[in-house]
Amino acid sequence: MAVITKVVTRLNTDGKSYIAGSGDGIVTVLGKPASRKIWLLNAQTMVVEQVITSLKNGHYLFSGLNPNSEYLVMVRDYKRELEPFAWDYVTPANDLTIDEQQALWQTWQ
Protein backbone atom coordinates (compact mmCIF):
# COMPACT_ATOMS: atom_id res chain seq x y z
CA MET A 1 0.00 0.00 0.00
CA ALA A 2 1.31 3.44 -0.90
CA VAL A 3 0.49 6.49 1.16
CA ILE A 4 0.69 9.85 -0.57
CA THR A 5 0.64 13.00 1.51
CA LYS A 6 0.22 16.58 0.52
CA VAL A 7 2.10 19.30 2.36
CA VAL A 8 0.49 22.70 2.53
CA THR A 9 2.66 25.63 3.54
CA ARG A 10 0.91 28.85 4.42
CA LEU A 11 3.02 31.79 3.33
CA ASN A 12 2.43 35.41 4.20
CA THR A 13 3.28 36.86 0.80
CA ASP A 14 2.53 40.40 2.01
CA GLY A 15 5.22 40.17 4.67
CA LYS A 16 8.90 39.60 4.62
CA SER A 17 9.36 38.11 8.06
CA TYR A 18 11.61 35.13 8.56
CA ILE A 19 13.44 32.97 11.09
CA ALA A 20 16.94 31.88 10.11
CA GLY A 21 19.59 29.68 11.62
CA SER A 22 22.78 31.67 11.51
CA GLY A 23 25.56 32.46 13.97
CA ASP A 24 24.92 30.51 17.18
CA GLY A 25 21.41 29.59 15.97
CA ILE A 26 22.42 26.84 13.57
CA VAL A 27 21.47 23.20 14.08
CA THR A 28 24.25 21.25 15.77
CA VAL A 29 24.63 17.69 16.99
CA LEU A 30 27.25 17.17 19.69
CA GLY A 31 28.71 20.59 18.89
CA LYS A 32 29.02 20.08 15.13
CA PRO A 33 26.75 21.57 12.42
CA ALA A 34 24.20 19.06 11.18
CA SER A 35 21.31 18.50 8.81
CA ARG A 36 18.07 17.69 10.65
CA LYS A 37 14.33 18.22 10.17
CA ILE A 38 13.03 21.37 11.81
CA TRP A 39 9.40 22.02 12.72
CA LEU A 40 7.93 25.51 12.96
CA LEU A 41 4.79 25.68 15.08
CA ASN A 42 2.60 28.64 15.92
CA ALA A 43 3.42 29.20 19.61
CA GLN A 44 -0.21 30.03 20.47
CA THR A 45 -2.14 27.39 18.52
CA MET A 46 0.61 24.74 18.23
CA VAL A 47 -0.35 24.27 14.57
CA VAL A 48 2.57 23.16 12.41
CA GLU A 49 3.26 26.03 10.01
CA GLN A 50 6.26 24.64 8.11
CA VAL A 51 8.69 21.71 8.17
CA ILE A 52 12.12 22.08 6.59
CA THR A 53 15.53 20.41 6.76
CA SER A 54 18.63 22.33 7.73
CA LEU A 55 21.63 22.26 5.43
CA LYS A 56 24.66 20.10 6.30
CA ASN A 57 26.26 23.26 7.71
CA GLY A 58 23.32 23.67 10.13
CA HIS A 59 21.79 26.75 8.49
CA TYR A 60 18.05 27.00 7.85
CA LEU A 61 15.48 29.58 6.77
CA PHE A 62 11.73 29.83 7.40
CA SER A 63 10.29 32.63 5.27
CA GLY A 64 6.91 34.22 4.59
CA LEU A 65 6.03 34.35 8.28
CA ASN A 66 3.46 36.49 10.05
CA PRO A 67 5.45 39.28 11.77
CA ASN A 68 2.85 39.49 14.54
CA SER A 69 3.09 35.82 15.52
CA GLU A 70 5.44 33.97 17.82
CA TYR A 71 6.75 30.54 16.93
CA LEU A 72 8.16 27.37 18.43
CA VAL A 73 11.15 26.04 16.47
CA MET A 74 11.88 22.37 17.20
CA VAL A 75 14.61 20.02 16.00
CA ARG A 76 14.54 16.26 16.54
CA ASP A 77 17.35 13.74 16.15
CA TYR A 78 16.29 11.05 13.69
CA LYS A 79 18.93 8.75 15.15
CA ARG A 80 17.12 8.94 18.51
CA GLU A 81 20.38 9.50 20.34
CA LEU A 82 19.53 12.98 21.63
CA GLU A 83 16.45 14.66 23.05
CA PRO A 84 14.59 17.20 20.88
CA PHE A 85 15.72 20.81 21.15
CA ALA A 86 13.38 23.78 20.90
CA TRP A 87 13.40 27.56 20.86
CA ASP A 88 10.08 28.92 22.14
CA TYR A 89 8.27 32.22 21.50
CA VAL A 90 10.57 33.17 18.62
CA THR A 91 9.56 36.39 16.90
CA PRO A 92 10.41 36.55 13.18
CA ALA A 93 12.87 39.14 11.93
CA ASN A 94 11.88 41.59 9.21
CA ASP A 95 15.16 43.37 8.48
CA LEU A 96 15.73 41.70 5.08
CA THR A 97 13.63 41.82 1.94
CA ILE A 98 12.59 38.52 0.38
CA ASP A 99 15.35 38.96 -2.23
CA GLU A 100 17.91 39.58 0.53
CA GLN A 101 16.70 36.47 2.37
CA GLN A 102 17.21 34.39 -0.77
CA ALA A 103 20.67 35.91 -1.28
CA LEU A 104 21.56 35.00 2.32
CA TRP A 105 20.30 31.46 1.71
CA GLN A 106 22.50 31.18 -1.39
CA THR A 107 25.62 32.17 0.60
CA TRP A 108 24.99 29.18 2.90
CA GLN A 109 24.85 26.64 0.07
Phi and psi in degrees as GROMACS dihedral restraints (atoms count N, CA, C in turn):
[ dihedral_restraints ]
;  ai    aj    ak    al  type     phi  dphi    fc
    3     4     5     6     1  -105.5    20    10
    4     5     6     7     1   137.3    20    10
    6     7     8     9     1  -113.6    20    10
    7     8     9    10     1   124.8    20    10
    9    10    11    12     1  -112.9    20    10
   10    11    12    13     1   128.3    20    10
   12    13    14    15     1  -115.5    20    10
   13    14    15    16     1   153.8    20    10
   15    16    17    18     1  -116.8    20    10
   16    17    18    19     1   129.8    20    10
   18    19    20    21     1  -102.1    20    10
   19    20    21    22     1   127.9    20    10
   21    22    23    24     1  -112.9    20    10
   22    23    24    25     1   123.3    20    10
   24    25    26    27     1  -112.0    20    10
   25    26    27    28     1   120.3    20    10
   27    28    29    30     1   -85.5    20    10
   28    29    30    31     1   118.8    20    10
   30    31    32    33     1  -112.0    20    10
   31    32    33    34     1   139.6    20    10
   33    34    35    36     1   -92.3    20    10
   34    35    36    37     1    89.7    20    10
   36    37    38    39     1   -71.9    20    10
   37    38    39    40     1   -15.3    20    10
   39    40    41    42     1   -77.0    20    10
   40    41    42    43     1   -28.4    20    10
   42    43    44    45     1   -98.8    20    10
   43    44    45    46     1   172.4    20    10
   45    46    47    48     1  -129.5    20    10
   46    47    48    49     1    21.2    20    10
   48    49    50    51     1   -77.0    20    10
   49    50    51    52     1   149.8    20    10
   51    52    53    54     1  -154.4    20    10
   52    53    54    55     1   162.6    20    10
   54    55    56    57     1  -127.8    20    10
   55    56    57    58     1   126.3    20    10
   57    58    59    60     1  -129.0    20    10
   58    59    60    61     1   146.9    20    10
   60    61    62    63     1   -95.4    20    10
   61    62    63    64     1    98.3    20    10
   63    64    65    66     1  -138.3    20    10
   64    65    66    67     1   168.1    20    10
   66    67    68    69     1    58.5    20    10
   67    68    69    70     1  -127.1    20    10
   69    70    71    72     1   -81.1    20    10
   70    71    72    73     1    -1.6    20    10
   72    73    74    75     1   -94.4    20    10
   73    74    75    76     1    14.3    20    10
   75    76    77    78     1   -80.4    20    10
   76    77    78    79     1   162.6    20    10
   78    79    80    81     1   -77.9    20    10
   79    80    81    82     1   127.8    20    10
   81    82    83    84     1  -131.1    20    10
   82    83    84    85     1   152.1    20    10
   84    85    86    87     1  -127.7    20    10
   85    86    87    88     1   118.5    20    10
   87    88    89    90     1    53.7    20    10
   88    89    90    91     1    40.3    20    10
   90    91    92    93     1    83.6    20    10
   91    92    93    94     1     0.3    20    10
   93    94    95    96     1  -116.8    20    10
   94    95    96    97     1   139.6    20    10
   96    97    98    99     1   -53.6    20    10
   97    98    99   100     1   143.3    20    10
   99   100   101   102     1  -148.9    20    10
  100   101   102   103     1   158.6    20    10
  102   103   104   105     1   -98.3    20    10
  103   104   105   106     1   119.5    20    10
  105   106   107   108     1  -145.9    20    10
  106   107   108   109     1   157.1    20    10
  108   109   110   111     1   -69.5    20    10
  109   110   111   112     1   141.9    20    10
  111   112   113   114     1  -129.0    20    10
  112   113   114   115     1   130.6    20    10
  114   115   116   117     1  -104.3    20    10
  115   116   117   118     1   137.3    20    10
  117   118   119   120     1  -115.3    20    10
  118   119   120   121     1   115.6    20    10
  120   121   122   123     1  -115.6    20    10
  121   122   123   124     1   145.8    20    10
  123   124   125   126     1   -66.9    20    10
  124   125   126   127     1   123.9    20    10
  126   127   128   129     1   -66.5    20    10
  127   128   129   130     1   -21.8    20    10
  129   130   131   132     1   -89.2    20    10
  130   131   132   133     1   -45.0    20    10
  132   133   134   135     1   -97.3    20    10
  133   134   135   136     1   -16.8    20    10
  135   136   137   138     1    63.2    20    10
  136   137   138   139     1    21.0    20    10
  138   139   140   141     1   -78.7    20    10
  139   140   141   142     1   134.6    20    10
  141   142   143   144     1   -71.2    20    10
  142   143   144   145     1   120.3    20    10
  144   145   146   147     1   -90.4    20    10
  145   146   147   148     1   -44.3    20    10
  147   148   149   150     1  -151.3    20    10
  148   149   150   151     1   154.5    20    10
  150   151   152   153     1  -132.9    20    10
  151   152   153   154     1   126.1    20    10
  153   154   155   156     1  -134.5    20    10
  154   155   156   157     1   175.6    20    10
  156   157   158   159     1  -122.3    20    10
  157   158   159   160     1   131.2    20    10
  159   160   161   162     1   -69.1    20    10
  160   161   162   163     1   157.5    20    10
  162   163   164   165     1   -70.7    20    10
  163   164   165   166     1   168.6    20    10
  165   166   167   168     1   -59.9    20    10
  166   167   168   169     1   -26.6    20    10
  168   169   170   171     1   -86.6    20    10
  169   170   171   172     1     6.8    20    10
  171   172   173   174     1    88.1    20    10
  172   173   174   175     1    -8.8    20    10
  174   175   176   177     1   -76.2    20    10
  175   176   177   178     1   150.8    20    10
  177   178   179   180     1  -153.0    20    10
  178   179   180   181     1   163.7    20    10
  180   181   182   183     1  -149.9    20    10
  181   182   183   184     1   119.0    20    10
  183   184   185   186     1  -101.8    20    10
  184   185   186   187     1   124.1    20    10
  186   187   188   189     1  -124.2    20    10
  187   188   189   190     1   171.0    20    10
  189   190   191   192     1    71.1    20    10
  190   191   192   193     1    31.1    20    10
  192   193   194   195     1   -90.2    20    10
  193   194   195   196     1   156.4    20    10
  195   196   197   198     1   -73.1    20    10
  196   197   198   199     1   119.5    20    10
  198   199   200   201     1   -68.4    20    10
  199   200   201   202     1   -15.1    20    10
  201   202   203   204     1   -97.6    20    10
  202   203   204   205     1     5.9    20    10
  204   205   206   207     1  -105.8    20    10
  205   206   207   208     1   159.1    20    10
  207   208   209   210     1  -114.0    20    10
  208   209   210   211     1   150.3    20    10
  210   211   212   213     1  -130.1    20    10
  211   212   213   214     1   156.8    20    10
  213   214   215   216     1  -109.1    20    10
  214   215   216   217     1   122.7    20    10
  216   217   218   219     1  -107.8    20    10
  217   218   219   220     1   121.7    20    10
  219   220   221   222     1  -129.3    20    10
  220   221   222   223     1   136.3    20    10
  222   223   224   225     1  -120.1    20    10
  223   224   225   226     1   134.5    20    10
  225   226   227   228     1  -118.6    20    10
  226   227   228   229     1   151.2    20    10
  228   229   230   231     1   -94.7    20    10
  229   230   231   232     1   111.4    20    10
  231   232   233   234     1   -64.5    20    10
  232   233   234   235     1   -19.1    20    10
  234   235   236   237     1   -81.1    20    10
  235   236   237   238     1    -9.2    20    10
  237   238   239   240     1    61.7    20    10
  238   239   240   241     1    28.6    20    10
  240   241   242   243     1   -93.6    20    10
  241   242   243   244     1   -24.2    20    10
  243   244   245   246     1  -127.0    20    10
  244   245   246   247     1   154.3    20    10
  246   247   248   249     1   -72.2    20    10
  247   248   249   250     1   154.4    20    10
  249   250   251   252     1   -59.8    20    10
  250   251   252   253     1   153.8    20    10
  252   253   254   255     1  -123.4    20    10
  253   254   255   256     1   141.0    20    10
  255   256   257   258     1  -141.1    20    10
  256   257   258   259     1   148.3    20    10
  258   259   260   261     1  -113.1    20    10
  259   260   261   262     1   124.8    20    10
  261   262   263   264     1  -108.0    20    10
  262   263   264   265     1   151.7    20    10
  264   265   266   267     1    55.0    20    10
  265   266   267   268     1    45.5    20    10
  267   268   269   270     1   -81.9    20    10
  268   269   270   271     1   127.8    20    10
  270   271   272   273     1   -97.1    20    10
  271   272   273   274     1   130.0    20    10
  273   274   275   276     1   -65.6    20    10
  274   275   276   277     1   149.7    20    10
  276   277   278   279     1   -85.5    20    10
  277   278   279   280     1   157.1    20    10
  279   280   281   282     1  -140.1    20    10
  280   281   282   283     1    30.2    20    10
  282   283   284   285     1   -88.7    20    10
  283   284   285   286     1    -7.4    20    10
  285   286   287   288     1  -120.8    20    10
  286   287   288   289     1   143.5    20    10
  288   289   290   291     1   -72.2    20    10
  289   290   291   292     1   169.3    20    10
  291   292   293   294     1   -60.8    20    10
  292   293   294   295     1   -40.6    20    10
  294   295   296   297     1   -62.7    20    10
  295   296   297   298     1   -40.3    20    10
  297   298   299   300     1   -67.9    20    10
  298   299   300   301     1   -35.5    20    10
  300   301   302   303     1   -62.5    20    10
  301   302   303   304     1   -44.4    20    10
  303   304   305   306     1   -66.2    20    10
  304   305   306   307     1   -36.2    20    10
  306   307   308   309     1   -65.2    20    10
  307   308   309   310     1   -42.1    20    10
  309   310   311   312     1   -60.8    20    10
  310   311   312   313     1   -45.6    20    10
  312   313   314   315     1   -57.5    20    10
  313   314   315   316     1   -41.4    20    10
  315   316   317   318     1   -64.8    20    10
  316   317   318   319     1   -33.4    20    10
  318   319   320   321     1   -68.3    20    10
  319   320   321   322     1   -21.2    20    10
  321   322   323   324     1   -86.4    20    10
  322   323   324   325     1   -11.0    20    10
